[in-house]
């Protein structure tokens, strides 16, 4: 009887130890696959762990790693560059701003929200499709 109680307690303890050790593990991250994503007013080219983005009258860049959690969610940091019509002067200062690219991917659809870092200003939420070049209207 004494040994039976001990074995039962030891078994329960072992099961709890295994359960808690796997619960504390970080989520397995997956890398974004290279390719083109596009939608209304946006086009994104993912290549080698980074991405370049074209918007209406703007562009952006994200340096990797471009990772997704097991549910397809992501938060990436990069830069946003406002553009204007007409020529760009050689001595024109850069107008880059730190940006946060946040969203999720379900199948071949990405929902992406772009906002400026250190600001509550959202630049927009976009729906992109894998393999689509998107429709972007550049400033004239």
C-alpha positions in Angstrom: 0.0 0.0 0.0 2.8 2.4 0.9 4.6 1.8 -2.4 1.4 2.1 -4.4 0.8 5.6 -3.0 4.3 6.6 -3.7 4.2 5.4 -7.3 0.9 7.2 -7.8 2.3 10.5 -6.4 5.4 10.1 -8.4 3.4 9.5 -11.6 1.2 12.5 -10.9 4.2 14.7 -10.2 5.9 13.5 -13.5 2.8 14.3 -15.5 2.5 17.8 -14.0 6.2 18.4 -14.6 5.9 17.5 -18.3 2.7 19.6 -18.7 4.3 22.7 -17.2 7.6 22.4 -19.0 5.9 22.3 -22.4 3.5 25.2 -21.5 6.4 27.6 -20.9 8.1 27.0 -24.2 8.1 29.9 -26.7 6.0 29.6 -29.7 7.6 28.2 -32.8 8.1 31.0 -35.3 8.1 30.5 -39.1 9.7 32.7 -41.7 7.9 34.6 -44.3 8.3 33.0 -47.8 9.7 35.2 -50.6 7.2 36.5 -53.1 4.8 39.3 -54.2 1.8 40.5 -52.2 -0.6 43.2 -53.4 -3.9 44.9 -52.9 -5.6 48.2 -53.4 -3.1 51.0 -53.0 -0.2 48.7 -51.9 2.4 46.3 -53.3 4.9 44.3 -51.2 7.9 42.4 -52.5 9.4 39.9 -49.9 12.9 38.7 -50.7 15.5 37.1 -48.6 14.1 38.0 -45.2 13.3 41.6 -46.0 10.5 43.5 -47.8 10.0 46.6 -49.9 6.6 48.2 -50.0 5.1 50.7 -52.5 2.0 52.7 -51.5 0.2 55.6 -53.1 2.7 58.5 -52.8 4.9 56.6 -50.4 7.2 53.6 -50.0 8.4 51.5 -47.1 11.1 48.9 -46.2 11.3 46.2 -43.6 14.6 44.5 -42.7 14.1 40.9 -41.4 13.8 38.6 -40.0 10.2 38.4 -41.2 8.7 35.9 -38.8 5.2 34.8 -38.1 3.9 33.0 -35.0 1.9 29.7 -35.2 -1.3 31.7 -35.8 0.1 33.7 -38.6 0.5 37.0 -36.6 3.4 39.3 -36.9 4.9 42.6 -35.8 7.8 44.0 -37.9 9.8 47.1 -37.7 10.9 49.2 -40.7 10.7 52.6 -42.3 8.1 54.6 -44.1 9.1 57.3 -46.7 6.6 59.9 -47.9 6.9 60.8 -51.5 5.8 63.8 -53.6 5.1 64.5 -57.2 7.7 65.9 -59.5 11.5 65.2 -59.5 13.5 64.4 -56.4 16.4 66.7 -55.9 19.9 65.2 -55.4 20.3 67.2 -52.1 16.8 66.6 -50.9 16.9 65.3 -47.2 15.5 61.9 -46.5 12.0 61.9 -44.9 12.2 58.4 -43.5 10.2 57.6 -40.3 10.4 54.5 -38.2 7.3 52.4 -38.8 5.6 49.4 -37.3 4.0 46.8 -39.7 1.6 44.7 -37.8 -1.0 42.1 -38.9 -1.7 38.5 -39.7 -1.8 36.0 -42.6 -4.6 33.5 -43.3 -4.0 31.3 -46.3 -3.1 33.6 -49.2 -4.5 36.8 -47.5 -2.5 39.3 -45.4 -4.1 42.0 -43.3 -1.5 44.7 -42.7 -1.7 47.8 -40.5 1.0 50.4 -40.9 1.7 53.0 -38.2 4.5 55.4 -37.4 6.6 54.5 -34.4 6.3 56.8 -31.4 3.0 58.0 -32.7 -0.7 57.0 -32.6 -1.0 57.9 -36.3 -2.0 54.9 -38.4 -1.2 55.1 -42.1 -3.8 52.6 -42.9 -4.9 49.0 -42.9 -4.5 47.0 -46.2 -5.6 43.6 -47.5 -3.0 41.9 -49.6 -3.2 38.7 -51.7 -0.2 36.4 -52.3 0.9 36.5 -55.9 -0.9 39.8 -56.7 1.1 42.8 -57.8 -1.5 45.2 -56.3 -2.7 48.6 -57.6 -0.6 51.6 -56.6 -1.0 55.2 -57.8 2.2 57.2 -57.6 2.1 61.0 -57.0 2.3 63.1 -60.2 
